[in-house]
């Protein structure tokens, strides 16, 4: 709102517009930085909690606790293996239920 009041005072000059655009760009950058830092902190907290759950549940695959350190190909292989295991378990359950 302050920028609107300053416009007539500076005569809506090109310099005024440049200052306003620069100011809004800086504020936007700072807000994005703040949001990204908050998301990083939240993601780290979620990883810590999930790691604790993996260790606490008997029979859990604790090696998945380092999943965030794997590269894309490794993650895709783990995902495919887990899906395959889930399908096998599901098919076994259906066979037993009949």
RAMO-V664221 format. One line per field, one symbol per residue. burial: I if it has 16 or more other ideal C-beta (glycine too) atoms within 10 Angstrom, else O. A space follows every 50 residues. Layout:
BEGIN
burial=???
END
This chain:
BEGIN
burial=OOOOOOOOOOOOOOOIOOOIOOOOOOOOOOOOOOOOOOOOOOOOOOOOOO IOOOOOOOOOOOOOIOIOOOOOOOOOOOOOOOOOOOOOOOOOOOOOOO
END
